[in-house]
Amino acid sequence: MGTVQLANRMRHTKRTSLCLLLLLLTNNVCRGRGVVNPCTYRSPSGRYVWVVTPTDLHGRGPAHYKVLQAGTPVWEGDLTFTVQEAAIAEDGKLAGYAYSNGLEGFGLDPKDKSSGLLLQLLLTKEGKVLLNESVPRKEIAMHHGPEPYCQGVFVQDEENRVVFLTPSYGSWSQYRLSDGKYLGETQPMVSKDPDLILRNPIPVRGSSLVLVQGWISRWPTTDSARFVLVDTHGRVVWSQQFIQDYVSLEDESNAFSVMRFLNRRRLASSETTNTFEIVSYAQKLGFRFSITTNATEPGGWSVREVARVPRPEGDLGYVEMFQSSTNPIPSQATLQHLPEKRLKRLGSFTLDRVKQAAPSPIHSVWSFDFDAPGRIGVLQPKQGSAGVLSLITTQGQEVTKINLKQFADVELGRPDSLTWLEGNQWLVHGRSSKEHQEDILAWIVNMASRKVVQLPMLGRGRVGHVCRWIDGGFAMLVGWTEAFAPQADLIAFDRDGRRKWSQNRIHGDSAVGQEMIASEGISLTRSNEIALLGMDEVAFFDTQGRPTQSWPVDERWGRRHKYLAGFWAGSDGTLLFEDFDATNSIVRTTASGRIISQYSPQDREGRKLVNGRSAKLSPDGRVWVTDQHSLARLDANGTTDLVIGPPPSELELTAFSQVVVDPFNQIHVLDERTPTVHSFNESGRRIGIHTFTRTGSPSASTQPHLSLSQEGHVYVSIDDEWLPLPPLSAPVNHPTSRMPNKPPPTASNTAGHGAIPSETPDHLILSEYENAVISPRNGQPSRWIERRADGNWLEMVQGNYIVGDGRFVLRSSSDLAGEWRSYATLFDRSGNALATAPLARGTSYGNILFDGTHFIYHTAAGLLWAKTDGTPEFRWAPEGHANMHDSFLASSGKELWVVHSETRTVDRYSLPP
């Protein structure tokens, strides 16, 4: 069958249910940016093995294939496509699919503007192509990638069929295994359940049945996992449901926990015919079943439980779908039971201050809002998860302050975790950060009586945005997770937190006739309407949640926006938009959308405010922003004319962005708020301040990155430049060098994430988004580093550390079926990968140190010492480790220094023998 026929079969039919939207987005999110690592596929008996080695990070173009039969080579060669997922038949055939331009649809050739082709493939064990069905792909909606895409593939030897899953069209495409002939389509009847999302079908050996995993989404009621057996006609012959048993093992508070579940194999056919096993996370049990034909049973099959097997980790050992296996990842439970060593404390010192900032009730800002008289409520984070709610005047005088100890287990959102309701009543909301919970939590705080009342349970999900309502209640976007996951309901609550009405699934086909994608703001207008900001439009709702009107932003502005990330309505009838990373990031308009003024916030010296976001309008019509440390009021040109809290100052280090310790025990701190690097000696005395100037685009949002050479030279990399800072006695201005551009055809994202000079002054190790390069200072790459020691791609390079003997460590992360994993890879001075170690779950910050035999890195249980294969040996929790900024090896690797940014102290410890 040719391209046209298959394309006609898979013609897109618009479906707007939340279930399908989740399904579409989940696939693209969970496939991670479409990275294709080397992978080994085996037939059910293990007799045949296929090894696929891609030549491109995203599986674009050719790959190398090798086939083994009982360990003996059968065929080896290169093919023009890269299989991304495959199933192996008992006679050695490979069934799989590929994307010519990768999952995300970006080709190797910059001139290729198409999304490429989906290839459905069937190969013999000698590499002969029996089936190569190609379908053009195209974008149909923003942020979820081109269609069609394939969700999976499986082979049934007994039925002589190959099945490709095309969930965006609700069908399974079938081909004959022997010769690749098209057999038609089937649609599992269970897929007609609007609340059920299917994933991970696995054929049960010895039968014609297929075991399918699904997730039932019925917000706000309890979600659940469901497992079903379907026959060759798609009829359900058996099902099993686990209530509230779907979240991932780690980081249950993460927005993508549900999506991760959908791509992790929790079921498997055993080596014994007519048996299968499913797993319950909550019960940590594997349930084994046997199946037999039985004409008296519905569907003609009898399914019987035969055993229960303990599964301490709640899964089947992480059966990987898209990546070859690596060393086991240390779990949090494993870390808690590791032996703990006590390091000898050698003392501490404090980093000098140039001056003491004037006392202010505001020292950090999580979110803020205005009440009717114009006073400012400010939610400030404290150590741990607790917070402080302060009420201040617009001149900075504190009216009252309340410590919110209730927030010990609450994940607060930003920027509108705080909302003024009426009088002295303020709403503070967040989401439970406890395991296996996604409960929305909210409190009403009376700033006059200092009474704090928790509201009744608001449901499950993630709060996107909140605004006050005319009767003292509030309206909330619930279920919103990320800009690319349109899945929210607009719900109105009364002042006691009881639900009044809801506008469901506003991100699908809204009643105003527009498809609202990724709502980025909600506000109450002067005419008492709820205004909702979508990615491209503004929609309005009346007091009962009924849509009234909408208009496209670009049409009213008369120009294209860049990325709408915030929205507020003023009491004067104007609207305030935040156009993230645009040249004019703040746009103020009339109620109908006509631009009144636009600018990017800047200080009085004309410098762009760092993190100058979360703009809001005060009752007197003034625009206020926060950089998360202070509040700033802007004039009509966007220039700061009043600051509450510590203002940015190049003379004073007020916010730590990054810290490094050089070989001479000098500490260098990159300030988060100003383009400065503050340097201190080993006793904490300030020895100088470096000021750097970026020459890239003034609207670029990339944060600077601080690096050091072995000789102690300081570097700052930002955007695609690295800036060598001068010695303290030298002039400030220095020429910059550009990051080298990777030549085609293997070009990828070359946005620099850090310049790490090696032990020789003429070479740099430049870590990029998906790789690293050893490059002379003339900008010409001498060696690209793209793979880890285990043969997999580096993917996201997040940090690096140079060992004293010239070796270096790159820290990277990979997105495996929606689950982020971090790795440390040790390289020799020439860039050859020596060892790769998986890092423990929950490792998200800090250096990856190497003492010559062990990787040392931060975990929730403290600092961990692990072998080069990732095996943890012992841990140590320094005093205040939960709030430590970073750690370093100093004094030629003999001491461990722990830096605390809040107290500006450095603690010194001796390393274990």
C-alpha positions in Angstrom: 0.0 0.0 0.0 1.4 3.4 -0.9 1.7 6.7 0.8 -1.6 8.2 -0.4 -3.6 5.2 0.8 -2.1 5.2 4.2 -2.4 8.9 4.5 -6.1 8.7 3.7 -6.6 6.1 6.3 -4.8 8.3 8.9 -6.5 11.6 7.9 -6.7 13.8 11.0 -10.1 14.1 12.6 -10.4 16.9 15.1 -11.2 15.6 18.6 -11.2 18.0 21.4 -11.8 15.9 24.5 -9.4 16.3 27.4 -8.5 12.7 27.2 -7.2 13.0 23.6 -5.4 16.2 24.3 -3.6 14.6 27.2 -2.8 11.6 25.1 -1.4 13.6 22.3 0.7 15.8 24.5 1.8 13.0 26.8 3.3 11.1 23.9 5.4 14.0 22.8 6.3 15.2 26.3 7.2 11.7 27.4 9.3 10.8 24.4 11.4 13.6 25.7 12.7 15.7 22.7 12.9 12.5 20.7 16.4 11.4 21.6 17.3 7.9 20.2 20.1 6.1 22.0 21.7 2.8 21.0 19.4 0.0 21.8 19.3 -3.8 21.8 16.1 -5.6 20.9 15.4 -9.3 21.6 12.9 -11.8 20.4 10.7 -13.3 23.2 12.8 -16.4 23.4 16.0 -14.4 23.2 17.3 -16.4 20.2 17.5 -13.3 17.9 19.1 -10.0 18.9 19.1 -6.7 17.0 21.5 -4.0 17.9 20.6 -0.5 16.6 23.2 2.3 16.7 22.0 5.7 15.6 24.3 8.2 13.9 22.2 11.2 15.1 20.9 12.2 18.5 17.3 12.5 17.3 17.3 9.4 15.1 17.4 11.4 11.8 19.0 9.6 8.9 20.9 6.4 8.9 21.8 3.9 11.6 24.0 0.8 11.9 22.3 -2.5 12.5 23.6 -5.8 13.7 21.7 -9.1 13.9 22.8 -12.1 16.1 21.2 -15.6 16.1 22.1 -17.5 19.3 25.1 -15.2 19.6 26.3 -15.8 16.0 26.4 -12.8 13.6 23.8 -13.1 10.8 23.9 -9.7 9.2 25.4 -6.3 9.8 25.0 -3.1 7.8 23.8 0.5 7.5 20.2 1.5 6.6 19.0 4.9 5.6 16.6 5.2 8.6 16.9 4.8 12.4 14.4 2.6 14.1 13.1 4.3 17.3 11.2 1.4 18.8 11.0 -2.2 17.6 9.6 -5.7 18.3 11.5 -8.9 17.2 9.6 -11.9 15.9 10.7 -15.5 16.7 12.1 -15.9 13.1 14.3 -12.8 13.5 12.2 -10.2 11.7 12.2 -6.7 13.1 9.1 -4.5 13.1 9.6 -0.9 14.0 9.0 2.7 13.1 11.2 5.7 12.4 10.9 9.4 11.8 13.0 10.9 8.9 13.2 14.2 10.7 13.0 12.9 14.2 10.0 12.9 16.5 9.9 16.7 16.8 10.1 17.1 13.0 13.3 19.1 12.6 15.5 17.8 9.8 19.2 17.7 9.5 19.1 20.0 6.5 18.3 23.5 7.5 16.6 24.1 4.2 14.1 21.2 4.9 11.1 23.0 6.4 8.9 20.0 6.4 8.2 17.7 9.4 9.4 14.7 7.6 7.9 11.2 7.3 6.7 8.5 9.6 8.1 5.2 8.4 6.5 1.9 9.4 9.0 -0.9 8.8 9.4 -4.7 8.6 12.8 -6.2 8.0 14.1 -9.7 7.6 17.0 -10.9 9.7 19.2 -10.4 6.6 18.3 -6.7 6.5 15.8 -7.0 3.6 13.0 -4.5 3.7 9.5 -6.1 3.5 7.6 -3.1 4.5 8.4 0.6 4.3 5.2 2.5 4.6 5.8 6.3 4.7 3.4 9.0 5.6 4.1 12.8 5.5 3.9 14.5 8.9 2.7 18.0 9.6 2.1 20.3 12.6 -1.5 20.5 13.7 -1.2 22.4 17.0 1.4 24.3 18.9 3.7 22.6 21.3 2.8 18.9 20.7 4.8 18.1 17.6 3.8 16.9 14.2 1.4 14.1 13.3 1.1 11.3 12.6 3.3 9.6 15.2 3.5 6.0 16.4 2.8 5.0 20.0 4.3 1.6 19.8 4.6 -1.7 17.9 4.2 -5.4 18.8 4.4 -8.7 17.0 2.2 -11.8 17.4 3.9 -14.8 15.9 0.9 -17.0 16.5 -1.4 -14.6 14.6 1.2 -13.9 11.9 0.7 -10.1 12.4 2.5 -6.9 13.2 0.6 -4.1 14.8 1.5 -0.4 14.8 -0.3 1.9 17.3 -1.5 5.2 16.0 -3.4 6.6 19.0 -4.0 10.0 17.5 -6.4 8.3 15.2 -7.8 5.8 17.7 -6.7 2.7 15.7 -4.1 0.0 15.4 -2.7 -0.7 11.9 -2.1 -4.4 11.1 0.3 -6.1 8.7 1.1 -9.7 7.9 4.3 -10.7 9.6 5.4 -13.1 6.8 5.4 -10.6 3.9 4.3 -7.2 5.2 0.9 -7.2 3.5 -1.7 -4.7 4.9 -4.4 -6.4 6.9 -6.6 -3.5 7.9 -7.2 -1.7 11.2 -8.7 -2.5 14.5 -9.9 -0.2 17.2 -9.9 -1.7 20.7 -13.4 -1.2 22.2 -11.9 -0.1 25.5 -10.5 2.9 23.7 -14.1 4.2 23.3 -14.1 5.1 27.1 -13.6 8.9 26.9 -11.7 8.9 30.3 -9.3 6.0 29.4 -5.9 6.5 27.9 -4.2 3.4 26.6 -0.5 2.6 26.6 2.1 -0.2 26.4 0.3 -3.1 24.7 2.2 -6.4 25.1 1.1 -9.7 23.4 0.6 -12.6 25.7 2.7 -15.5 24.5 0.8 -18.6 23.4 -2.4 -16.8 22.8 -4.0 -14.2 20.5 -4.6 -11.8 23.4 -2.9 -8.4 24.0 -2.4 -7.0 27.4 -2.8 -3.2 27.5 -2.1 -0.7 30.3 -4.3 2.3 30.7 -4.9 5.4 32.9 -8.4 6.5 33.9 -8.6 10.3 34.3 -11.8 11.5 36.1 -10.8 14.8 37.7 -11.5 15.7 40.5 -12.4 12.2 41.6 -9.8 9.5 42.1 -7.7 8.6 39.1 -6.7 4.9 38.6 -4.7 2.5 36.6 -6.5 -0.1 34.5 -5.2 -3.2 32.7 -7.2 -4.9 30.0 -6.9 -8.0 27.8 -8.2 -7.5 24.2 -8.5 -10.1 21.5 -7.6 -9.7 17.8 -10.9 -7.9 17.1 -10.3 -5.4 19.9 -12.9 -6.9 22.2 -12.2 -6.7 26.0 -12.1 -10.2 27.6 -10.7 -9.2 31.0 -9.8 -6.0 33.0 -8.3 -5.1 36.4 -8.3 -1.7 38.0 -6.1 -0.2 40.7 -7.6 2.9 42.4 -5.1 5.8 43.0 -2.2 3.8 41.7 -0.6 5.6 38.9 2.0 8.0 40.1 5.8 7.6 39.5 8.0 6.3 42.2 10.0 9.5 42.6 9.0 13.1 42.8 5.2 12.5 43.0 4.7 16.3 43.2 6.0 16.7 39.7 3.5 17.8 37.1 4.5 15.0 34.8 4.0 12.1 37.3 1.0 11.0 35.4 2.7 11.2 32.1 5.6 9.2 33.4 3.3 6.5 34.5 1.9 6.2 31.1 5.3 5.3 29.6 6.7 3.0 32.2 6.1 -0.7 31.7 4.1 -2.1 34.7 3.1 -5.2 33.0 4.9 -8.0 31.1 4.3 -11.4 29.6 6.3 -14.0 31.3 8.5 -16.6 29.6 5.8 -19.1 30.2 3.1 -19.2 27.7 -0.4 -18.0 28.5 0.7 -16.1 31.6 1.2 -12.4 32.3 2.0 -10.1 35.3 0.8 -6.7 36.3 2.2 -4.5 39.1 0.6 -2.3 41.7 2.8 0.6 42.8 0.8 1.3 46.0 0.7 -2.4 47.1 4.2 -3.1 45.8 3.0 -6.4 44.5 3.1 -8.2 41.2 0.0 -10.1 40.3 0.5 -13.1 38.0 -2.3 -14.6 36.0 -2.9 -17.6 33.7 -5.2 -17.6 30.8 -7.0 -20.5 29.1 -9.7 -20.8 26.4 -13.1 -21.3 27.9 -16.2 -21.1 25.7 -18.5 -20.6 28.7 -16.7 -17.3 29.7 -17.5 -13.9 28.1 -15.1 -13.5 25.3 -14.1 -17.2 25.3 -11.2 -16.8 27.7 -10.8 -17.6 31.4 -8.3 -15.5 33.4 -7.2 -16.7 36.8 -4.8 -15.2 39.4 -2.1 -17.8 40.2 0.5 -15.9 42.4 1.4 -12.6 44.1 5.1 -11.6 44.0 6.6 -8.8 46.2 7.9 -5.9 44.2 9.6 -3.6 46.7 10.3 -0.9 44.1 6.8 -1.2 42.8 7.7 -2.0 39.2 9.2 -4.7 37.0 12.8 -3.6 37.3 12.3 -0.6 34.9 11.9 -2.4 31.6 13.4 0.1 29.2 11.7 0.9 26.0 14.0 3.4 24.3 17.4 3.1 25.9 19.9 0.4 26.5 20.2 -0.6 30.2 22.6 1.2 32.5 23.7 0.6 36.0 20.9 0.8 38.6 19.9 4.2 39.8 20.2 4.6 43.6 16.8 5.1 45.1 16.0 7.4 48.1 15.4 4.3 50.2 18.8 3.0 49.4 20.5 6.3 50.3 18.7 6.4 53.7 20.3 3.0 54.6 23.8 3.8 53.5 26.5 4.1 56.2 27.2 7.7 57.2 30.6 9.0 57.8 31.4 12.0 59.9 33.9 14.4 58.4 36.1 16.4 60.7 35.2 20.1 60.8 38.2 22.4 60.3 36.4 25.7 60.9 34.5 28.2 58.9 34.7 31.8 57.7 32.2 34.5 56.5 32.4 36.4 53.2 32.9 40.1 53.7 30.2 42.7 53.0 31.0 46.0 51.3 28.2 47.7 53.0 25.1 46.9 55.0 21.9 47.4 53.2 19.3 49.6 54.9 16.9 47.5 56.9 13.7 46.6 55.0 10.8 44.3 55.8 11.3 42.9 52.3 14.3 40.8 51.6 12.9 38.3 49.1 9.6 38.1 47.1 7.7 34.9 46.1 4.6 36.7 45.0 2.7 39.9 45.7 -0.7 41.6 45.3 -2.5 44.8 46.1 -5.6 45.4 48.2 -8.2 48.1 47.5 -6.4 50.9 49.6 -3.2 50.2 47.7 -1.3 48.3 50.4 1.0 45.5 49.2 0.8 41.9 50.4 4.1 40.1 50.0 4.6 36.4 50.3 8.3 35.7 51.2 9.8 32.2 51.4 11.8 31.2 54.4 14.1 28.3 55.1 12.5 25.0 54.2 8.9 25.4 52.8 7.4 27.8 55.4 6.7 31.4 54.5 6.1 34.9 55.8 3.1 37.0 54.7 3.8 40.7 55.1 1.5 43.7 54.6 3.4 46.9 53.7 2.7 50.4 52.4 3.8 51.5 49.0 6.6 53.4 50.8 8.0 50.2 52.4 6.7 50.6 55.9 5.6 47.3 57.5 1.9 47.2 58.7 1.8 43.6 59.9 3.5 40.2 59.4 2.4 36.6 59.9 4.5 33.5 59.9 2.9 30.7 57.9 4.0 27.5 59.5 1.2 25.7 57.8 3.3 25.6 54.6 5.8 23.0 55.7 4.5 20.5 53.1 3.1 22.9 50.5 4.5 23.6 47.0 3.8 27.2 46.3 3.2 28.5 42.7 4.5 31.7 41.2 3.5 34.5 40.5 0.0 34.4 42.0 0.2 32.2 45.1 -1.0 35.2 46.9 -4.3 36.9 46.0 -6.2 39.7 47.8 -9.9 38.8 48.2 -11.7 41.6 50.2 -11.0 43.7 53.3 -8.2 42.1 55.3 -8.7 38.7 53.7 -5.9 37.2 51.6 -5.8 33.9 49.8 -2.6 31.8 49.9 -2.6 28.6 47.9 -0.4 25.8 46.7 -0.3 22.1 46.2 0.6 19.3 48.6 4.3 18.2 48.2 3.7 15.0 50.1 4.1 11.7 48.3 1.2 10.3 46.4 -0.9 13.5 46.8 -1.9 16.2 44.3 -4.3 18.0 46.6 -4.9 21.7 46.1 -4.4 23.5 49.5 -5.5 27.0 50.3 -5.8 29.3 53.3 -7.6 32.5 54.1 -5.4 34.8 56.1 -6.9 37.7 57.9 -4.1 40.3 58.2 -6.0 42.3 60.9 -7.0 39.4 63.3 -4.0 37.3 62.2 -6.3 34.4 61.9 -5.4 31.6 59.4 -8.1 29.3 58.2 -7.6 26.4 55.9 -10.3 26.0 53.2 -12.1 22.8 52.5 -10.4 20.5 50.0 -10.5 22.2 46.6 -9.8 19.0 44.7 -6.8 17.4 43.0 -4.6 18.9 40.3 -2.2 21.9 39.9 -3.3 25.5 40.3 -2.4 27.6 37.3 -3.6 31.2 38.1 -6.0 32.8 40.5 -8.0 36.0 40.7 -10.3 37.6 43.2 -14.1 37.6 42.6 -16.6 40.3 43.2 -18.2 38.6 46.4 -14.9 38.0 48.2 -14.5 34.6 46.6 -12.0 33.7 43.8 -11.7 32.1 40.4 -9.0 29.5 39.7 -7.5 27.7 36.8 -7.1 24.1 38.0 -5.2 21.3 36.4 -2.8 23.6 34.4 0.7 22.3 34.5 2.9 23.7 31.9 2.6 26.0 28.9 2.5 23.1 26.5 -0.1 21.0 28.4 -3.6 22.5 27.8 -5.7 20.8 30.5 -7.4 23.2 32.8 -10.9 24.0 34.1 -12.0 27.5 35.1 -13.6 27.2 38.5 -15.2 29.8 40.8 -15.3 29.5 44.6 -17.1 31.5 47.2 -15.3 33.1 50.1 -15.5 29.9 52.1 -13.8 27.9 49.3 -16.9 26.1 48.1 -17.3 25.5 44.4 -19.9 27.8 42.7 -19.5 27.0 39.0 -17.0 25.8 36.5 -16.2 26.2 32.8 -14.8 22.8 31.9 -12.0 22.1 29.4 -11.7 25.7 28.3 -8.5 24.8 26.4 -10.3 22.6 23.9 -13.1 24.1 21.8 -14.3 26.9 24.0 -17.8 28.2 23.7 -16.4 31.4 22.3 -15.4 29.4 19.2 -11.7 29.6 19.8 -9.2 26.9 20.8 -7.6 28.3 23.8 -4.2 26.8 24.3 -2.1 27.2 27.5 -3.8 29.9 29.5 -1.2 32.1 31.0 -3.2 34.5 33.1 -6.6 35.3 34.7 -7.9 38.5 36.1 -11.0 40.4 37.1 -11.8 43.4 35.0 -13.3 46.7 36.0 -16.6 45.5 34.5 -16.6 42.4 36.7 -15.7 40.0 34.0 -13.1 37.2 34.2 -10.5 37.8 31.5 -8.5 34.8 30.5 -5.3 35.0 28.6 -4.5 32.2 26.1 -1.4 31.8 24.1 -2.8 34.0 21.3 -6.0 35.5 22.5 -8.0 37.0 25.4 -11.4 35.5 26.3 -14.0 37.0 28.7 -16.5 35.2 31.0 -19.5 36.6 32.9 -20.3 36.1 36.6 -21.7 32.6 35.9 -18.7 31.4 33.8 -20.4 32.0 30.5 -18.1 33.1 27.7 -19.0 36.5 26.3 -16.3 37.6 23.8 -12.7 37.0 22.7 -10.2 38.7 20.5 -6.8 37.8 19.1 -3.8 39.6 20.7 -1.8 40.2 17.5 -4.7 41.7 15.7 -5.4 44.2 18.4 -1.7 45.0 19.0 -0.9 45.4 15.3 2.2 43.3 15.7 3.3 39.8 16.6 3.8 38.9 20.3 6.7 36.6 21.3 5.4 34.6 24.3 2.5 35.7 26.5 3.5 34.7 30.0 1.4 37.0 32.3 -1.7 39.1 32.3 -3.4 41.5 34.8 -6.4 43.9 34.6 -6.3 47.3 36.3 -9.0 49.1 38.1 -8.7 51.9 35.5 -9.9 49.5 32.8 -6.5 48.9 31.2 -4.8 45.5 30.6 -1.2 44.6 31.4 0.5 41.9 29.4 3.9 40.2 30.0 5.5 39.3 26.6 8.3 37.1 27.8 11.8 37.6 26.3 10.5 40.2 23.9 12.3 43.5 23.2 9.3 45.2 25.0 8.3 42.7 27.6 5.7 44.8 29.3 2.7 45.9 27.2 -0.2 48.0 28.5 -3.4 48.3 26.5 -6.9 49.5 26.6 -9.7 47.1 27.5 -10.1 46.4 23.7 -6.4 45.6 23.3 -5.0 48.8 21.7 -1.4 49.4 22.9 -1.0 52.4 25.2 2.7 51.8 26.2 5.3 49.1 25.9 8.8 48.7 27.3 11.2 46.4 29.2 11.8 47.2 32.9 15.1 48.9 33.6 16.9 50.5 36.6 17.9 54.1 36.8 21.2 53.4 35.2 19.4 52.0 32.1 20.2 48.3 32.8 17.6 45.7 32.1 16.1 44.3 35.4 17.1 40.7 36.0 14.0 38.6 36.4 11.9 41.7 36.1 8.7 39.8 35.8 5.4 39.2 37.6 4.2 42.7 36.7 1.0 44.0 38.4 -1.1 47.1 38.4 -1.7 49.0 41.7 -5.0 50.7 42.3 -3.5 54.0 41.4 -2.6 52.6 37.9 1.2 52.2 38.5 3.1 49.2 37.3 5.1 47.2 39.8 7.5 44.3 39.2 9.7 42.1 41.3 13.1 40.5 40.7 12.3 38.0 43.5 14.4 40.1 45.9 12.8 43.5 46.0 9.7 45.3 44.6 10.2 48.0 42.0 7.7 50.7 40.8 8.1 51.8 37.2 7.4 55.1 35.6 5.7 55.6 32.2 9.0 54.7 30.4 9.5 51.5 32.4 12.3 52.9 34.6 12.5 52.2 38.3 11.5 55.2 40.4 11.0 53.4 43.7 12.5 50.2 45.2 11.3 48.4 48.3 13.8 45.9 49.6 17.5 45.7 48.8 18.2 47.4 45.4 20.6 45.8 42.9 24.1 47.2 43.5 27.4 46.3 41.9 29.2 47.0 45.1 27.2 44.6 47.2 26.6 40.9 46.7 22.9 40.4 47.5 22.0 37.2 45.7 24.2 34.2 44.9 23.8 32.8 41.4 26.9 30.6 41.2 30.0 29.9 43.2 33.4 28.5 42.3 36.5 27.9 44.2 39.8 28.2 42.3 43.0 26.2 42.8 44.3 28.9 45.1 41.3 28.6 47.5 39.8 31.9 46.2 36.0 32.0 46.2 34.3 33.7 43.2 30.6 34.4 43.4 28.4 35.4 40.4 25.7 37.9 41.5 22.2 37.0 40.3 21.1 40.7 40.0 24.0 42.5 38.5 26.7 41.7 35.9 29.4 41.2 38.6 31.7 38.5 40.0 32.8 39.1 43.6 36.0 37.4 44.7 37.2 36.5 48.2 40.3 34.9 49.7 40.4 31.8 51.8 39.6 33.7 54.9 36.6 35.4 53.4 38.1 38.9 52.8 37.0 40.5 49.7 39.8 40.9 47.2 37.9 42.5 44.2 34.9 42.8 42.1 34.8 41.9 38.4 32.3 43.7 36.1 31.5 42.1 32.7 29.5 43.4 29.8 27.5 41.1 27.5 27.6 41.9 23.8 24.7 39.7 22.7 21.1 40.5 22.2 19.8 42.8 25.0 16.6 40.7 25.1 18.4 37.4 25.5 17.3 35.6 28.7 20.2 33.1 29.1 21.7 33.3 32.6 25.5 33.8 32.9 27.6 30.8 33.9 30.8 31.1 35.9 33.9 29.0 35.1 37.5 28.8 36.1 40.7 27.6 34.5 43.3 25.4 36.2 45.5 28.6 36.5 42.6 30.3 38.4 41.5 32.6 35.5 37.8 33.6 35.8 35.4 33.2 32.9 31.8 34.1 32.4 29.8 32.4 29.5 26.5 33.8 28.4 24.5 33.2 25.3 27.1 32.1 22.7 30.0 34.0 24.2 32.6 33.3 26.8 34.1 36.4 28.5 37.6 36.1 30.1 37.5 38.4 33.1 40.7 40.3 33.7 43.0 40.1 36.8 41.8 42.3 39.6 44.2 45.1 38.8 43.6 45.1 35.0 41.0 47.2 33.1 37.5 45.8 33.0 36.7 45.7 29.3 38.1 42.7 27.4 37.4 41.2 23.9 35.1 38.3 23.8 35.2 35.0 21.9 32.3 33.3 20.2 31.2 29.7 20.9 32.1 27.5 17.9 29.2 26.5 15.7 28.9 22.8 15.0 29.1 22.2 11.3 26.3 20.3 9.5 25.0 17.7 9.1 25.1 17.0 12.8 24.3 20.5 13.9 22.1 20.7 17.1 21.4 23.3 19.7 24.6 25.3 20.2 23.4 27.6 23.0 26.4 27.6 25.4 25.8 26.5 29.0 29.3 27.1 30.2 32.9 27.5 29.3 35.3 25.3 31.3 38.9 26.0 30.5 41.2 23.0 30.6 44.6 22.8 32.2 46.2 24.5 29.3 45.5 28.1 28.7 45.0 27.7 24.9 42.0 25.3 25.1 38.5 25.4 26.5 36.0 22.7 27.2 32.7 24.3 26.1 29.6 22.5 27.4 26.5 23.0 25.2 22.9 22.0 25.4 23.4 18.5 23.9 27.1 18.0 23.7 30.5 19.5 24.6 33.5 20.6 22.6 37.2 21.0 23.2 38.2 24.1 21.3 41.2 26.4 21.0 40.5 30.0 21.8 40.3 30.8 18.1 36.8 29.2 18.1 37.7 26.2 15.9 36.6 22.9 17.5 39.3 20.3 17.9 37.0 17.6 19.2 33.3 17.2 19.7 32.1 15.2 22.7 28.6 13.7 22.1 28.4 10.4 23.9 28.8 9.0 27.4 31.0 6.1 28.4 28.0 3.7 28.1 27.5 4.7 24.4 24.4 6.8 25.0 24.2 10.5 24.0 25.1 13.2 26.5 21.8 15.0 25.8 21.4 17.9 28.3 24.8 19.0 29.6 24.2 20.9 32.8 27.5 21.3 34.5 31.1 20.4 34.6 34.0 20.0 36.9 37.8 19.8 36.2 39.9 17.4 38.2 43.4 18.5 39.2 45.1 16.1 36.8 43.4 17.4 33.8 40.5 15.0 33.6 37.0 16.5 33.7 33.4 15.5 34.6 30.3 16.4 32.6 26.9 16.3 34.2 24.1 15.5 31.9 20.4 14.5 32.0 18.3 12.4 29.7 14.6 12.2 29.3 13.7 8.5 29.2 10.0 8.0 28.5 9.1 11.1 30.5 11.4 10.4 33.4 14.4 12.7 33.8 17.6 10.9 34.8 21.0 12.5 35.6 24.4 11.1 34.9 28.1 12.0 35.7 30.6 11.1 33.0 34.4 11.2 33.6 36.6 12.1 30.6 40.4 12.1 30.2 42.1 15.3 29.2 41.6 14.5 25.5 37.9 14.0 25.8 37.7 10.2 25.8 34.9 9.0 28.0 36.2 6.8 30.9 33.1 6.1 33.1 29.4 7.0 33.4 27.5 6.8 36.7 23.8 7.2 37.1 23.0 9.7 39.8 20.5 9.2 42.6 16.9 10.2 42.0 16.1 13.7 43.2 19.6 15.0 42.4 19.0 18.4 40.8 21.6 20.9 41.8 25.3 21.3 42.8 28.7 20.3 41.5 29.6 16.7 40.6 33.0 16.5 42.3 35.6 13.7 41.7 38.3 12.9 44.2 40.2 10.5 42.1 38.1 7.4 42.9 34.6 8.6 43.8 31.9 11.0 42.4 30.7 13.3 45.2 27.3 15.0 44.7 24.3 16.4 46.5 21.2 14.4 47.4 18.2 14.9 49.7 20.0 12.6 52.1 23.2 14.7 52.1 26.4 14.4 50.1 26.9 11.0 48.5 30.2 9.2 47.7 29.7 6.8 44.8 32.0 4.6 42.7 32.6 5.4 39.0 29.9 2.9 38.1 27.3 4.8 40.3 27.3 2.4 43.2 26.8 4.5 46.4 29.3 3.7 49.2 28.5 6.2 52.0 26.9 9.5 52.7 27.4 12.5 54.9 25.0 15.3 55.8 26.8 18.5 56.8 25.1 20.9 59.2 22.4 22.8 57.3 22.8 20.6 54.2 19.2 21.2 53.1 20.0 24.9 52.6 23.6 24.6 51.3 24.4 26.4 48.1 27.2 24.1 46.8 30.3 22.2 47.7 33.9 22.2 46.4 37.2 20.4 46.8 39.8 22.8 48.0 43.4 22.8 49.2 44.6 20.5 46.4 41.7 18.1 47.0 42.4 17.7 50.7 39.4 19.6 52.0 35.7 19.8 51.3 34.2 23.3 51.4 30.4 23.8 51.9 29.0 27.2 50.9 25.8 28.6 52.5 24.5 31.6 50.5 21.9 32.8 53.1 24.5 33.2 55.8 27.4 33.9 53.5 29.5 31.3 55.3 31.9 28.7 54.1 32.4 25.5 56.3 35.7 23.6 55.9 35.9 19.8 56.4 38.7 17.2 55.9 38.0 14.5 53.4 37.5 10.9 54.5 40.6 8.7 54.3 
